[in-house]
Amino acid sequence: MKKSVSVLLIVCLAVAASLFCGLWLRERSDRDDVRRLARSGASEAYESFLDYASSGDDGDYWRGVAAFRSFEQAYQMLAEGTNREANYIFCNEVYAALLLSPDKSREHIPELCQVMELLSKDVEDVTGYGRMAELRNTLAG
């Protein structure tokens, strides 16, 4: 009797461990997908703002703003529940400035390109978010 309970308990623990491992792998895969989405948005924003800097075409600027929003939303999911949520706030305030004050924002395209270049390489780059905070302060002032 004790032996059958032990075997049953071992089987239950093995099933639970397998289930936990599967869920953990799925969560990790989902986070990697969100990280790739954020990096893609950051790269697109960087390229669009770089194109705007060389061409002055309004379409490039607005394409950059849209890509920045995609980056920002993906980063929000990535930062949720972590100590990096403040970075999302900086991004959101920069996005608001890009959208609501395009003339003022266009004056700071070189700084925006520098920030987005850093974040397109690594969406969790601490230096990139430090520069994002500086850009937010510049655009708010």
N, C-alpha and C positions, 0 to 999 in steps of 0.2 A: 504494500500500500504506500509506504513512504517513498519507495523507489519510483512508482508511477507519478506521484505528486511532484517529485524532483524533476522527472523527465518533462512533465507538463509545464512546470515553471521555467525550465531551461528553454523549451520551445517557445513559450510566450515571450520571454526576454529576447530571444533571437529574432522573433518577428517584430517586436517593438524596436529593437536596435536597427533592423533593416528598414523599417518604415521611417524612423528618425533620420537615418543616413540618406534615404531617398528624398525626403523633404528638404534636408539641408542642402543637398546637391542642387535641387530645383531652385531653391532660394538664391543660392550662389549664382546659378546660371541666369536667373532673372536680373540680379544686380549687375552682372556683366553686360547683359543686354541694355540696361538703362545707362550704364557707363558708356557703352558704345554710342548710344543715341545722343547723350550729352556731348561726347567728343565730336560726333558728326555735326551737330548744331553749332558748336564752337568753331569748327573748321569752316563750315559754310559762312558763318558770320564774319570770320577773319578774312576769307577770300572776297566776300562781297564788299566789306568796308575797304579793303585794299584796292579793289576795282574802283570804288567810289573815289578814293584818294587820287587815283590816277586819271579817271575820266570825268568826275564831277557829275555823273549821270544820276538823277534822282532815283531811277529804278534800282541801281546798285545799292543806294542807301537803304531804300525800303526793303529790298531783299535781305540786306544785312540785319535790319530790325526784326524781320520775321524769323530769320535763322537764330538770332539772339534769343528770341522768345522760346523757340524750340529747345535751345540749350538750357535756358533758365528753368523751364518746366521739368526737363529731365533731371537737372541737377537738384531740383526741389525733392524729387522722389529719392534721389541718391542720398541726400543730406538728412532726410526726415528721421527724426529720433536720434540724431547724433549731435555732437558739439559743433558741427559745421553749419547748422541752420542759419547762423548770422550771415554766412556767405551768401545764402539765398536772398536775404534781405537786401544786401548790397546790390546784387544782380537785379532784383525787382525795382529798386530805385533808379538804377541806371537805365533799365528798360523804360520806365516811366518818362525819364528825361528824353530818351531817344524818340519816344512816341509823341510827347507833348511839347517838347522844345527842340524841334529838329534843327533850327538855325543855330542855336547855341551848341547843340551836340555836334553839329558838323565841324565846328571849330576845333573839336578835340578828337577828330578821327585818328590822328597818329597815335595818341595814347590808347584809344580804344583798340586799334590794331595790335599794339604791343600786348595788351591784356589778353585779347582773344588768341593771339599767337601762342602765348604761354598755356592758356587753357585748352587749346586745340591739341596740344601735345600731352597734357595731363590735366584732366578736369578736376583733379583734387590738389593742384599746385597751390601751396600756401602763398607763395610770392604773387601768383596771379590774383588771388583774392585780396591780398594787401593792396595791389595796384587798382583792383576794382573798387575798393573802399576809397582810395585816393581820388579816383575818377568820379565816384559818386559825390564826394565832397566838392570837387571842382564844378560839377554840373549843378549842384544844389546852391552853390554860392553866387 
